Amino acid sequence: MVEVILRAVRVDVGSSTPLLLLEEVGGSRVLPIFVGAPEATAIAYALQNLATPRPMSHDLLGSVIEALGGRLFAVEISDLVDNTFYANLRILRDREEIEISARPSDAVALALRVGAPILVSDDLMDAEGKIIALGDETDEHDTNDTGESEADLVAELREFLDTIRPEDFNQ
């Protein structure tokens, strides 16, 4: 397994689809994963530590895991089948490991909220990892390669969410 950090949340210009860029720790490869707009918003909120008046779904899931005596100790993005990424939540409870299938976007959002590491399988990173110049001068989440701040990215994502229509998802 390769440990990664969430380097950026962006909106792909060509498709207007949110994109996560997961960068390997101590390496140069990046795994790009397209996600849905609501999931990208949840991840952006987690990155900015934005408090919401009521728990979001990922906050709720983290609280449920903890209330049931468990601890999310890692999320793993394990596979890509027919252009769909697969992930697992790895939970430890009473010295027993429980593995639960999850969408990568949900797994990343939850990992960010509880401080769990994000891992990518070696085979997946070898097959799908890309060398992308993200800029060494930037902090982990502060700016992207165009110099946009996280606030700019969130504003761009909000604008995207304001203009998207349900029928756009049928294309």
C-alpha positions, -999 to 999 in steps of 0.1 A, spaced: 0 0 0 11 35 -8 1 63 16 -13 94 -1 -24 128 10 -53 148 -6 -33 174 -25 -62 192 -41 -99 192 -49 -104 207 -84 -131 210 -110 -121 195 -143 -126 222 -169 -135 199 -198 -162 179 -180 -171 203 -151 -166 174 -128 -149 176 -94 -116 158 -92 -95 146 -62 -58 146 -66 -42 120 -42 -4 124 -40 18 97 -28 38 105 4 75 107 -4 69 102 -41 59 120 -73 28 102 -85 -7 115 -82 -39 94 -84 -68 115 -99 -103 104 -90 -135 120 -103 -161 124 -77 -196 138 -74 -203 174 -65 -219 167 -31 -189 146 -21 -165 172 -33 -183 198 -12 -181 175 19 -144 170 13 -138 208 8 -157 215 41 -134 189 59 -103 205 44 -113 239 57 -125 226 90 -159 243 84 -184 237 112 -220 230 102 -250 235 124 -258 198 123 -235 168 115 -229 160 79 -232 124 68 -194 118 72 -194 134 106 -223 111 116 -206 80 103 -174 89 123 -195 94 154 -213 61 149 -181 42 145 -167 57 177 -199 52 197 -199 15 187 -164 12 201 -146 13 168 -118 34 153 -112 40 117 -75 33 114 -72 36 76 -90 39 43 -78 20 13 -85 28 -23 -81 -7 -37 -92 -11 -73 -105 3 -105 -130 -18 -124 -149 -4 -155 -139 31 -147 -152 28 -111 -128 31 -81 -134 9 -51 -123 16 -15 -126 1 19 -129 15 54 -106 -4 79 -121 -3 113 -106 -17 145 -130 -28 173 -122 -51 202 -90 -62 185 -109 -73 155 -105 -56 121 -137 -49 102 -134 -40 65 -164 -22 49 -167 -14 12 -171 23 4 -169 48 -24 -135 65 -25 -150 100 -21 -169 89 11 -138 71 24 -116 102 18 -142 126 34 -144 103 65 -106 99 67 -101 137 67 -127 141 95 -112 115 118 -75 119 109 -71 84 94 -44 77 67 -55 73 31 -38 43 13 -38 33 -23 -30 -3 -35 5 -6 -51 -10 -21 -82 -36 7 -86 -10 34 -81 14 17 -106 -14 14 -132 -32 48 -127 -7 71 -109 3 101 -130 33 125 -127 17 159 -123 35 190 -113 16 203 -84 42 228 -72 65 221 -42 61 256 -28 25 250 -18 12 237 15 -7 204 14 -41 221 9 -34 258 5 -31 263 -33 -31 244 -65 -8 247 -95 -26 277 -108 -21 296 -75 -57 294 -65 -64 293 -28 -87 267 -12 -112 296 -8 -111 301 -46 -116 264 -52 -145 263 -28 -161 293 -45 -155 276 -79 -172 245 -66 -201 264 -51 -206 282 -85 -206 248 -102 -232 235 -77 -254 265 -82 -255 259 -120 -258 222 -122 -292 207 -130 -305 172 -123 -308 164 -160 -270 171 -163 -264 138 -145 -282 118 -173 -256 126 -199 
